[in-house]
Amino acid sequence: MNSSERRMKLILMLQQSNSRITVDDIAEKFDISRRTVFRDFNALSEMNVPVTWDEYTGYGIMRGYKIPPLMFTSKELATILVGLNFVKSQVDQTLINDAKGVELKMKEVLPDDLLGFMESLEKRTVVDPYMNFGAEKKEGGNWFLISNAIAENKRISFNYRSKTSGNVSTRRIDPYLIVFYKDHWNVIGHSHKRNAVRNFVLDRMSKVEILSEKFTPYGQIDIEGLIFRSDERSRKIEVNVHKDSLSRFKANLPTKIIRETNYNPNFFRLSFEFNNMDYINKWLLQFHTNVEIVSPDDLIEKRNHLLEEMISIK
């Protein structure tokens, strides 16, 4: 790394450390000489960074010092832009507006060279173009309010609209995490109505309110377990996937693969569990003849019925 990047990382190291830091620690961390460490300290002093030293606590930075927001390397700025462009490609109009607000604030404080770099890269970096240019934008639910509830371990209440019937019911949950699935956001949490972990789509939630009641998660939150969990509605599914589609299938399958074996030179047999046969039936269609359903029988019947309906549509 160059000296500017190293000095920014040194500031963060001094600011975030809770233990004694010595010159030798810094030299070892960045693989530099002690003389270079002292040169870096002199450079920080010229930048008015309040570096402190104490015989017991070593080197640090005066409490309350804030790093100026313009201290990005070009690579870090490019990384931030990729993240912002991902947010701006979403269907949730609120998230898009928030991302644009972040961009405006960054442009106000960046020096001219980084500002020019940002504006040039911003126009030439496109994330998920089909979502960005093709999808209709909509209100996607109060994700920020729910995020605050998750951070504070507080229960939330809301009205929830059923996708099938359109009926609205009041729910109370202990929110565990927010997850983005393709084109919508979900909150996963413990439902008091069902006394079980459930998913709730944010754009079908209304009148979201953080309650004063706190909850204690049962042990460490298992993020992977919550996302790929099975329930009483889950069914075991087996499919044969052609080697040409295997990578795309595994990358986009909306559940976790339980088992994978080599079925023949061209096909792999995959096993997984899923709780919505109609959804997975339609999802599998995108792979055409590169995916063969092995079991269960009722999923094969759904596939045949769906194909017959598609052929008969006029």
N, C-alpha and C positions, 0 to 999 in steps of 0.2 A: 504494500500500500504506500501511497505517497505521504509526504510529511503532513499535509493539510488533513487528510483523512485520519492519519494516526493521531493527530492532536485532538480531533473531534472525539475519537474513541477514548482518548486519555481523559478528556473532560467527563465523559459518561462513566468511565471506570472510577474516577475519583468521587463523582457525585453519588453513585449508587452503592459503593462499598460500605459494608458495616463492620469491616475488620481493618487492622493496621496495614497500610500500604507503604512499602519502602521503595527506594530507587531500584534496588535489585529485583523486586517484584515486577516493576514496570518494565525494566530491561528484558527480563525473561518473558513477560507477556507478549511484547512486541518484537522480540528477537533483535534488540538493538543494544548499543553500548551505553554505559552509564553517562558518558560525555554527551551522547545524543539525547538522553533523558533530560539532562540539565539544559540543553539547548531548547528542547521542547517547552520546559518550564519558563525559560526566558521569553519565548515566543508567546506563550499564554499570558504572561505578565504584560507584554506590549499590547495585547488584545483586551486588557483590563479584566481578565478572568481572575477572580480572587482566590488563588491557590494558597492553602494554609499548610503549616507543618507543626507537629507536636511530637515531643520525644516519646510519648506513650502511644499516640494514635497514628503517627506517621503523616503522610501527605493526604490532603483532602481539599475540598472546596467549601468556602464559606456558606453556611446554611442559608437557604433562601435564594441562592443564585439560580437564575433561569438561563438556559441556553437559548440564544437568539434563534428564532424559527428559520432563518435563512441559511443555517449552517448545514446544508445538504451537499453531498457530492453529486455529480451528474448521474451516477449509477443509482444512488438512492432516490433521486428525483424521478428518474425513469420508472423505478419500481413503484413509487407512489402513484404516478400517472396511470400505470397499468391497472392498479387497484381501483382508482377513481373511474377509469373508463369501464371497468367491469360493472361497477355500481350504476353508472349512467346507462348501461345497456339493459338494465332490468325493466320489468313491466311496472314496477312500483314507482309512481310519479313522485312520491314523497322522498324516496331514497335518491332519485335523480336530482331533485332540487337541492337536497342536502349536499350531494357530491359537487354540484356546481358552486354552492356556497363556499365549500372548502377550497376549491380552485381559486375563487376570487380573493379569498384571504391570503392564500399563498402568493398570488401575483402582486399583492400590495407590499410584501416584505422582501421578495427575492431581489438580489442585485441584478443589474441589466444583463450580464452574461447568462446567468441561469434562467432569467425570465425569457430571453430569446430562445434558449434551448427548450424550455417548457412549452412555449407557444408553438414552436416548430414540431415538436414531438407529439403534442396534443392533437394536431390535425392529421397526423400520419400513423396513429396507433388506434386500431379498431379491435375491440374485444367482442366476440359473439355477434357478428354483423346481422344475422337473421333475427336475433332478438332486438338488436339496436334499431334496425330500420324497418322491420316487418311487424313487430308485435304492437298491439294496441296498449297504450299506457293506461294504468288505472291506479286507484288507491289500494295499497297492499296491506293495510292493517297497521296498528300502532306499535311497530317493532321497537321503537326507542323506549316507550313506556314499559313494555314487556322486558326489555334488556335491563332496565333499572330494577325491576322486580326480581329478576334472576340474580343480579349483582348483590342485592340486599337480602336474598332469601325470604322474600315476602310473597304471600299468596295473592292471586288476582281473581277477580270475578269479571264475567263478560256474558253478553248474549251471543249465542252461536246458532247460525242458520244451517240447517241440514241440506246437503247437496241434493239428496234424492227427493225429499218431500217439501223442502222450502220452509218447514216449520222452525220457529225460533225458540230456544230454551236457554235458561240461565245456567251457567256453569261456574264452578270454583275449582281452581287447580293450584298445585304447587309447581311452578314453572322451573324446568331443569335446564333446557337449552333451546336455542333457535337454530333451525336448519333450513337451508335453501335447497329445494328440489326443482331443478330445471327452470320452471317459470313461476314459482310461488314460494312463499316462506311459511314454515310451520313452527309452532312451539310444541315441544314435547314435555309433558309433565304428568304428575299424579292427579287423576281426576277424582274428586270427592264423590261425584255421582256414580261412577262405575267402580270406585275403589281399586283402580288399576291405572297403569301408565297408558296414556293415549296421545295421539297426534291431533293438533287443531290447526287448520289453515287460517292464516292471519286475515286474509281478505273476506272471510266469512264470520269474523269476530267483530262485534260492535260494543260500544259502551264499556270499554276495558277500564278497569279500576284497580289500583293497587290497594290492597287491604292492609290494615295495621297488624294483622296476625303474621308472625314469622313461622317458618317451617325449618326443620332440620333434615337435610337429605340423609337417606339411609346409607351411611358410609361414603366413600369416595364415589363421585358421579362417574359411572362407566359410560362414556360418550358413545363408543362403538356398540356397546351392548344395548343402549337405548335406541340407537338408529336402526340396528339390524335385529332387533328382538323379534321373537315369535310370540303369537298369542293363540287363543283357542280357535281362531278362525284360520290359522295358517295351515297350508297343505304342502306336502312334499311334492316337488316337481322335478322331473328328469327330462333333459333335452339333449339331442346330439347337435353339436355346433361345428360347422365346417371351419377348417383351419384358417381360411381367408377372412373369416368374420370373428374369429375367437377374441382378438384383442379388443375390438370395438364392443363386442357383446359383454365382456367382463368389465370394461370401463364404464358402461352405461347401465348395467343391470341394477334395478332399484332394490336390491337386497344382497345378502352375503352368500357366496358360493360355499356350500358345505363340502362338496367332494368333486374332484375333477380327475377323470381317467382317460387314457387313450383308447378310443373305441375301435378305430381302424386307421389306416394311413392318412385319411383325409378328415376324419371327424373325431371330436372329443366329446365325451359324455359328462355333462355337468348336472349336479344336484343342488337344489336350493329350496327354501320355503317361502311361500307368499300367501297373503290373506285375501287377495282380490282376484278371482279367476278371470273375470271379465276384463279387468285392466291388463293383466299380464298377457292375456290372449291377444289383445289389440297391439300391445307393445311388441310381442314376438313377430308380428306380421312384417315389421320393417326389415327383417332379415331374409324374407322370401324363402327360397328353397335351401338356404344355407343353415336353417334351423329346422330340425324335425322333433316334434313332441313325442316323447316316449311314454310318459305317464303324468298325471292320472288320466283315466279313460274319459271322465267328464270334460277335461280340458281339450282333449282331442275332438270330442263331440262339439264343443263350443267353437273350435277352429273350423270344423267342417260347416257348421251352421252359419258362421260369419262369412265364410267364402261364398256359400250359396246365396246369401243376402246381397253380397257385393256384386255377384254376377247378374242377379235378377233386377238390380236397380236400373230404372230407365230414366 
